[in-house]
Amino acid sequence: MTFVRTRLALDRMPIGSTLLLRLRGDEPRRNIPQTAAEQGHAVLGQQELGDGTTLLLLRKG
């Protein structure tokens, strides 16, 4: 479900714009960067925070 929301957000954005996500859980942390890259988007950064969440920065391709 998390990637569905991510994809909907990316679809509404112009090419080249960036999207910052806050992810919770192991599955989104593994799957979203991989799936986004497979769909032509760039993973610009990924940072794990002390509260167990991960920040992920994507650029729409």
ZITA-V337345 format. One record per backbone hydrogen bond with DSSP energy under -0.5 kcal/mol. NH is the residue of the N-H (numbers start at 1). CO is the residue of the C=O. If there is no record, write none. Layout:
nh | co
NH | CO
NH | CO
This chain:
nh | co
5 | 1
6 | 2
7 | 3
8 | 4
9 | 5
10 | 6
11 | 7
12 | 8
13 | 10
16 | 60
17 | 14
19 | 58
21 | 19
21 | 56
23 | 21
23 | 54
25 | 52
29 | 25
30 | 26
31 | 27
32 | 28
34 | 30
35 | 31
36 | 32
37 | 33
38 | 34
39 | 35
40 | 37
41 | 36
42 | 59
44 | 42
44 | 57
45 | 57
47 | 55
49 | 53
52 | 49
54 | 23
55 | 47
56 | 21
57 | 45
58 | 19
58 | 56
59 | 42
60 | 17
